[in-house]
Amino acid sequence: MDVVFLSPGYPPEMAHYTRGLGEVGARVLGVGDSHPGALPEPARAALHDYLHVPRIMDEADVEERLLRHLRGRVPDRIEALWEPLVLLAARLREKLGVPGMSYDTVLGFRDKQLMKERVAAAGLRVPHSARVASGSVARATAERIGFPLIVKPIAGAGSADTYRVDDAAELERVLALTRHVPEVSVEEFVEGEEFTYDTVSIRGRPAFENVAQYLPRPLEARSHQRVSPIVVTIRDLNQPKLHQGIALGRSVLQALRMGTGFTHMEWYLKDDGEVVFGEIGSRPGGAHLVDQMNYTCDVDLFREWARAVCWESFEGATTRLYNCAIVFKRAKGEGRIREIHGLGSYLERYGRHVVSETLLRPGTPRRDWKKTLVSDGFVMVRHPGWDETLAMARAAATDIEMTAAP
C-alpha cells in the first residue's frame, strides 16, 4: 500500500498520523516544506520516502514536483488531514486516478456556503446565510437575516476571523477587520449549546463516533482572554439530549457524500430542543481533540484512521469508558511566564485523573491566545462520571492561575 501523505510533520499532530500509516503497513511518501531534519521523530521513522518542496501551499508547484518524483508510478492513496491541503489532495487524486473523495465532494466540506447549501438541500436545518464579497451585499444580507449575525471566512478553519455582530455599527467594524478575507459567510447566530460530532468513517458510514461539548462556545472563548476554554468529550452518547444531534451528523455525512476518513462537525442545541447544523470538515478536530477521543475509549485513532483509509477497516476500541475534558489556560500579563499558582494543590487533589498537563513553565514566552486555542498550555482530565469530570475541569479553569511579565 503506497500512500502519499501531504505535510507529514506540520501541524505537529500530523507526525502521529504518519506513524499510524506506517503501523498499518503503508509505505509512506511524505510531501512537505519542512526540512527533512526538522521532521518529528514519529514521522521520520514511518516515512519510506520524503519529497521536500519549497512551498506546500503552492499547489501547481507541488503537483509538478510530485509527478516528476513519482516518475509514472501511481500511489494507492493520496491523503491530507491539514485543512488547507485537503483540496490539493483531492486534485492530485483526480489527476492520477487514485481512489478517494473527488475534488467536488471535498469542496463541499471546505466551502462553508456551498456546504450549507448542500446540507439544506437534504432537508436539514442550517443557519440562514449568504456568501459575501462586498460591504453592500453584507449590509443587505444583514437586513434580510437580522441581528445577531456571525461573520466568518468561507474557507476558514477554527474560529479565526470569526465575529459575532449585534448591530449595524458593529457590522461596519467587522467588515473593516475582515477586509483581507476574499469571501465571508454572513449567517444567522444560533442561540444554544454547541457540540461537536466527530467520526472516522468508511465509505460514509461511521466506524467511530464522538460528541464533545464546548464550554463556553468557541466564539465567546475567543473573544475574552480571561476565559479558560473547556472542551469535554462525552462518555454517554445514548442520552436523549444528544440523539437528534447525532442523527443530524449522520445525515450530513450522506448529504455531503462523505467517503473514508476523519470528519469534524459542529452543531447547536437550542433551548426549544431544535438542532441546527454549524459546519463540518473532512479532517480531524484540532487542539488535541483526537487525544481526548483516544483517552475516552483507550483507542489509537491516529492508527485507526490510517487503517480505515488504507484497508477500509477499523479494529480499535469503541466502548466509551470516560468523559475527557481539556482546559486551556491563558496567563495574565504579557511577556514571559512568571509564575503558576495552584497547580501543585490541583495535582494533589486530582492528579490520578490528570492524563496530560502541558502548561508553559516560568521563563517561557507567552503564546498569542488569539491565534492558538492551546494558548499557554492545557490540563486534560478524565473520569467515568460527567459531574466529576466537569468539576475537575472547572477547578482547573478557576484555581490554576498563570502570570506573565516582560
C-alpha positions as CSV (number, residue, x, y, z in Angstrom):
1,M,0.0,0.0,0.0
2,D,1.8,3.1,-1.2
3,V,0.4,6.3,0.4
4,V,1.3,9.9,-0.4
5,F,0.7,12.0,2.7
6,L,0.8,15.8,2.5
7,S,2.6,17.7,5.2
8,P,3.6,14.7,7.5
9,G,5.3,16.9,10.1
10,Y,3.1,20.0,10.4
11,P,1.0,20.7,12.3
12,P,2.8,18.6,14.9
13,E,0.0,16.0,15.3
14,M,0.5,15.0,11.6
15,A,3.5,13.1,12.7
16,H,1.2,10.7,14.6
17,Y,-1.0,10.1,11.6
18,T,2.2,9.4,9.6
19,R,3.2,6.9,12.3
20,G,-0.3,5.3,12.1
21,L,0.1,4.8,8.3
22,G,3.4,3.0,8.9
23,E,1.9,0.8,11.6
24,V,-0.9,-0.5,9.4
25,G,1.6,-1.5,6.6
26,A,1.7,1.5,4.3
27,R,4.8,2.7,2.5
28,V,4.5,6.5,3.1
29,L,5.8,9.1,0.7
30,G,5.7,12.4,2.7
31,V,5.4,15.7,0.8
32,G,6.1,18.8,2.8
33,D,8.1,22.1,3.1
34,S,9.6,21.2,6.5
35,H,13.3,20.4,6.2
36,P,13.8,16.6,6.4
37,G,16.0,17.0,9.5
38,A,13.2,19.1,11.2
39,L,10.6,16.4,10.9
40,P,9.3,15.0,14.2
41,E,10.8,11.6,15.1
42,P,7.5,9.6,14.7
43,A,7.2,11.0,11.1
44,R,10.8,10.3,10.2
45,A,10.6,6.8,11.5
46,A,7.5,6.0,9.5
47,L,8.4,7.6,6.1
48,H,9.6,5.4,3.3
49,D,10.4,8.5,1.2
50,Y,10.2,12.2,1.6
51,L,9.7,14.9,-1.1
52,H,10.9,18.3,0.2
53,V,9.1,21.1,-1.6
54,P,9.7,24.9,-1.2
55,R,6.1,25.8,-0.5
56,I,3.5,23.3,0.3
57,M,0.7,25.8,-0.4
58,D,1.9,26.4,-4.0
59,E,-0.5,23.8,-5.5
60,A,0.8,23.9,-9.1
61,D,4.4,23.6,-8.0
62,V,3.7,20.7,-5.6
63,E,1.8,18.9,-8.3
64,E,4.6,19.3,-10.8
65,R,7.3,18.2,-8.3
66,L,5.3,15.2,-7.1
67,L,4.5,13.9,-10.6
68,R,8.2,14.3,-11.5
69,H,9.2,12.4,-8.3
70,L,6.7,9.6,-9.0
71,R,8.1,9.0,-12.5
72,G,4.9,7.5,-13.8
73,R,4.1,5.4,-10.6
74,V,0.6,5.8,-9.3
75,P,0.2,5.5,-5.5
76,D,-2.7,3.7,-3.9
77,R,-3.8,6.6,-1.7
78,I,-3.2,10.4,-1.5
79,E,-4.2,11.8,1.9
80,A,-4.1,15.2,3.7
81,L,-5.5,16.0,7.1
82,W,-4.4,19.6,7.4
83,E,-7.4,21.8,6.4
84,P,-5.5,24.0,3.8
85,L,-4.3,20.9,1.9
86,V,-7.5,18.7,1.6
87,L,-8.4,20.2,-1.8
88,L,-4.9,19.7,-3.1
89,A,-5.0,16.1,-2.1
90,A,-8.4,15.7,-3.9
91,R,-7.0,17.4,-7.0
92,L,-4.0,15.1,-7.1
93,R,-6.2,12.0,-6.7
94,E,-8.2,13.1,-9.7
95,K,-5.1,13.9,-11.7
96,L,-3.6,10.4,-11.1
97,G,-6.8,8.4,-10.9
98,V,-6.3,7.4,-7.2
99,P,-9.3,6.3,-5.2
100,G,-10.8,8.7,-2.7
101,M,-13.1,11.6,-2.5
102,S,-13.4,13.8,-5.5
103,Y,-12.5,17.5,-5.7
104,D,-16.2,18.5,-5.9
105,T,-17.0,16.3,-2.8
106,V,-14.2,17.8,-0.7
107,L,-15.1,21.3,-1.8
108,G,-18.4,20.7,-0.1
109,F,-16.5,20.2,3.2
110,R,-14.3,23.2,2.6
111,D,-16.5,26.0,1.2
112,K,-18.8,26.9,4.0
113,Q,-21.6,28.4,1.9
114,L,-21.7,25.5,-0.6
115,M,-21.6,23.2,2.4
116,K,-24.7,24.8,3.9
117,E,-26.5,24.8,0.6
118,R,-25.9,21.1,0.1
119,V,-26.9,20.2,3.7
120,A,-30.1,22.4,3.4
121,A,-30.9,20.7,0.0
122,A,-31.1,17.4,2.0
123,G,-33.8,19.0,4.2
124,L,-31.6,19.6,7.2
125,R,-31.7,22.7,9.3
126,V,-28.8,25.1,8.7
127,P,-28.3,28.8,9.7
128,H,-29.7,31.3,7.2
129,S,-26.7,32.7,5.4
130,A,-25.2,34.2,2.3
131,R,-21.8,34.3,0.5
132,V,-20.5,37.9,0.7
133,A,-17.6,39.6,-1.1
134,S,-18.6,43.3,-0.7
135,G,-19.8,45.6,2.0
136,S,-23.0,46.4,0.2
137,V,-24.0,42.7,0.0
138,A,-23.1,42.2,3.6
139,R,-25.4,45.1,4.6
140,A,-28.2,43.8,2.5
141,T,-27.8,40.3,3.9
142,A,-27.8,41.7,7.5
143,E,-31.1,43.5,6.8
144,R,-32.6,40.3,5.4
145,I,-31.5,37.9,8.1
146,G,-31.5,40.3,11.1
147,F,-29.1,40.6,14.0
148,P,-27.3,39.0,15.8
149,L,-25.1,37.6,13.0
150,I,-21.9,35.6,12.6
151,V,-19.3,36.7,10.0
152,K,-16.7,34.1,9.1
153,P,-14.4,33.2,6.2
154,I,-15.9,30.9,3.5
155,A,-12.7,28.8,3.6
156,G,-11.7,29.3,7.2
157,A,-10.7,26.8,9.9
158,G,-11.4,27.1,13.6
159,S,-12.7,30.5,14.8
160,A,-10.1,32.6,13.0
161,D,-11.5,35.9,11.6
162,T,-14.9,34.9,13.0
163,Y,-17.1,37.6,14.7
164,R,-20.5,38.0,16.3
165,V,-22.2,41.1,15.1
166,D,-25.1,42.6,17.1
167,D,-25.9,45.8,15.2
168,A,-25.2,47.8,12.1
169,A,-22.3,49.8,13.7
170,E,-20.6,46.6,14.7
171,L,-21.1,45.2,11.2
172,E,-19.1,48.1,9.8
173,R,-16.3,47.4,12.3
174,V,-16.2,43.7,11.4
175,L,-16.2,44.4,7.7
176,A,-13.1,46.5,8.2
177,L,-11.4,43.7,10.3
178,T,-12.2,41.1,7.6
179,R,-11.2,43.2,4.6
180,H,-8.3,40.9,3.9
181,V,-10.6,37.9,3.6
182,P,-11.7,37.4,0.0
183,E,-15.1,35.9,0.8
184,V,-17.1,35.6,4.1
185,S,-20.2,33.9,5.1
186,V,-22.8,36.2,6.8
187,E,-25.1,34.0,8.7
188,E,-27.7,33.8,11.5
189,F,-26.4,33.5,15.0
190,V,-28.0,30.4,16.6
191,E,-28.5,30.7,20.3
192,G,-27.9,27.5,22.2
193,E,-25.3,25.0,23.4
194,E,-22.6,24.0,21.0
195,F,-21.3,20.4,20.4
196,T,-19.1,18.5,18.0
197,Y,-19.9,15.4,16.0
198,D,-16.7,13.6,15.1
199,T,-16.2,10.4,13.1
200,V,-13.8,8.0,11.5
201,S,-16.0,7.0,8.5
202,I,-15.6,4.2,6.0
203,R,-17.5,4.8,2.7
204,G,-19.6,7.4,4.5
205,R,-20.6,5.2,7.4
206,P,-19.2,6.0,10.8
207,A,-16.9,3.3,12.3
208,F,-16.2,5.5,15.2
209,E,-18.4,8.4,16.6
210,N,-17.7,11.1,19.2
211,V,-19.6,14.0,20.7
212,A,-17.9,16.8,22.6
213,Q,-19.3,19.9,24.2
214,Y,-17.7,23.4,24.2
215,L,-17.8,25.3,27.5
216,P,-18.3,28.1,26.6
217,R,-18.9,28.3,22.9
218,P,-15.7,28.9,20.9
219,L,-16.7,32.3,19.7
220,E,-17.2,33.5,23.3
221,A,-13.9,31.8,24.4
222,R,-12.1,33.5,21.5
223,S,-13.5,36.9,22.4
224,H,-12.4,37.1,26.1
225,Q,-8.8,36.5,27.3
226,R,-10.0,35.9,30.9
227,V,-11.9,32.7,29.8
228,S,-10.2,29.3,30.2
229,P,-12.0,27.4,27.4
230,I,-13.1,23.8,28.2
231,V,-13.9,21.0,25.7
232,V,-15.4,17.8,27.1
233,T,-15.8,14.5,25.2
234,I,-19.0,12.9,26.4
235,R,-18.9,9.3,27.6
236,D,-22.7,8.6,27.3
237,L,-23.8,9.1,23.7
238,N,-27.1,7.3,24.3
239,Q,-28.6,10.1,26.4
240,P,-31.8,11.6,24.8
241,K,-30.2,15.1,24.7
242,L,-27.8,14.0,22.0
243,H,-30.0,11.8,19.8
244,Q,-31.1,14.4,17.3
245,G,-27.6,15.9,17.0
246,I,-26.0,12.5,16.2
247,A,-28.8,11.8,13.7
248,L,-28.1,15.2,12.2
249,G,-24.4,14.4,11.9
250,R,-25.1,11.1,10.2
251,S,-27.5,12.7,7.7
252,V,-24.9,15.4,6.9
253,L,-22.3,12.8,6.0
254,Q,-24.8,11.4,3.5
255,A,-25.8,14.8,2.2
256,L,-22.1,15.7,1.5
257,R,-21.2,12.3,0.1
258,M,-18.6,11.5,2.7
259,G,-16.2,8.8,1.7
260,T,-13.5,7.4,4.0
261,G,-11.6,9.3,6.7
262,F,-12.0,11.7,9.6
263,T,-14.8,14.3,9.9
264,H,-15.3,17.0,12.5
265,M,-18.7,18.8,12.7
266,E,-20.1,21.4,15.0
267,W,-23.8,21.7,15.8
268,Y,-26.1,23.6,18.1
269,L,-28.9,22.5,20.5
270,K,-31.4,25.3,21.0
271,D,-33.4,25.9,24.2
272,D,-36.5,24.6,22.4
273,G,-34.8,21.3,21.5
274,E,-34.2,22.1,17.8
275,V,-30.8,21.0,16.5
276,V,-29.0,23.1,13.9
277,F,-26.0,22.3,11.7
278,G,-23.0,24.5,12.1
279,E,-20.2,23.4,9.8
280,I,-18.1,20.3,9.0
281,G,-14.6,19.5,7.8
282,S,-13.3,16.3,6.2
283,R,-10.4,16.2,8.7
284,P,-10.0,15.7,12.4
285,G,-10.7,18.3,15.0
286,G,-7.7,20.2,16.2
287,A,-6.4,21.4,19.6
288,H,-5.9,17.8,20.9
289,L,-9.5,16.7,20.4
290,V,-8.2,13.4,18.9
291,D,-6.1,12.9,22.0
292,Q,-9.3,13.4,24.1
293,M,-11.1,10.8,22.0
294,N,-8.2,8.4,22.4
295,Y,-8.4,8.8,26.2
296,T,-12.2,8.5,26.1
297,C,-12.0,5.0,24.7
298,D,-8.4,3.9,25.2
299,V,-8.0,3.7,21.5
300,D,-5.4,5.0,19.0
301,L,-7.4,6.9,16.4
302,F,-4.2,8.0,14.6
303,R,-3.6,4.4,13.7
304,E,-7.3,3.5,13.2
305,W,-7.7,6.4,10.7
306,A,-4.8,5.0,8.8
307,R,-6.3,1.5,8.8
308,A,-9.6,3.0,7.5
309,V,-8.1,4.9,4.6
310,C,-5.7,2.1,3.6
311,W,-7.8,-1.1,4.2
312,E,-11.3,0.2,4.9
313,S,-11.2,-1.5,8.3
314,F,-11.5,-0.3,11.9
315,E,-10.1,-2.5,14.7
316,G,-9.9,-0.1,17.6
317,A,-11.9,0.0,20.8
318,T,-15.2,2.0,20.5
319,T,-16.5,1.4,24.1
320,R,-16.6,4.8,25.8
321,L,-15.1,4.5,29.2
322,Y,-14.6,8.1,30.3
323,N,-15.6,11.7,29.8
324,C,-12.4,13.6,29.0
325,A,-12.0,17.3,29.5
326,I,-9.3,19.7,28.3
327,V,-8.8,23.1,29.9
328,F,-6.8,25.7,28.0
329,K,-5.1,28.2,30.2
330,R,-4.2,31.9,29.4
331,A,-1.7,33.8,31.5
332,K,-2.4,37.2,32.9
333,G,0.1,39.8,31.6
334,E,2.4,39.9,28.7
335,G,5.9,38.7,28.0
336,R,7.3,35.5,29.7
337,I,5.5,33.2,32.1
338,R,6.5,34.4,35.6
339,E,4.5,32.1,38.0
340,I,2.0,29.3,38.0
341,H,-0.3,29.4,41.1
342,G,-2.4,26.5,42.3
343,L,-1.1,23.7,40.1
344,G,0.6,21.8,42.9
345,S,-2.6,21.7,45.0
346,Y,-4.7,20.8,42.0
347,L,-2.4,17.9,41.2
348,E,-2.5,16.7,44.8
349,R,-6.3,16.7,44.7
350,Y,-7.0,15.4,41.2
351,G,-3.6,14.1,39.9
352,R,-4.8,10.5,39.5
353,H,-7.3,11.7,36.9
354,V,-4.9,14.0,35.0
355,V,-3.8,12.4,31.8
356,S,-1.8,15.3,30.4
357,E,-0.5,18.7,31.6
358,T,1.4,21.0,29.3
359,L,1.4,24.4,31.0
360,L,4.2,26.6,29.9
361,R,6.9,26.8,32.6
362,P,8.3,30.1,34.1
363,G,10.7,31.8,31.6
364,T,8.8,30.6,28.5
365,P,7.4,33.3,26.2
366,R,3.6,33.6,26.2
367,R,1.7,32.4,23.1
368,D,-0.7,34.6,21.3
369,W,-4.1,33.4,22.6
370,K,-5.9,34.9,19.7
371,K,-4.0,32.7,17.2
372,T,-4.0,29.4,19.1
373,L,-6.7,27.8,21.2
374,V,-3.9,25.8,23.0
375,S,-2.8,29.2,24.4
376,D,-0.3,28.8,27.3
377,G,-0.9,25.1,27.7
378,F,-3.6,22.8,29.0
379,V,-4.7,20.4,31.6
380,M,-6.5,17.2,30.5
381,V,-8.5,15.1,32.9
382,R,-10.8,12.1,32.5
383,H,-13.4,10.3,34.8
384,P,-16.3,7.9,34.2
385,G,-18.7,10.4,35.8
386,W,-19.9,13.6,34.0
387,D,-20.3,15.7,37.1
388,E,-16.9,14.7,38.4
389,T,-15.2,15.5,35.1
390,L,-16.9,18.8,34.8
391,A,-16.0,19.7,38.4
392,M,-12.3,18.9,37.8
393,A,-12.3,20.9,34.6
394,R,-13.9,24.0,36.2
395,A,-11.4,23.7,39.1
396,A,-8.5,23.8,36.6
397,A,-10.2,26.8,35.0
398,T,-10.6,28.8,38.2
399,D,-8.0,27.5,40.7
400,I,-4.9,27.5,38.5
401,E,-3.6,30.9,37.5
402,M,-0.6,31.8,35.3
403,T,1.0,35.2,35.3
404,A,3.4,36.8,32.8
405,A,5.7,39.8,32.8
406,P,8.2,41.4,30.4
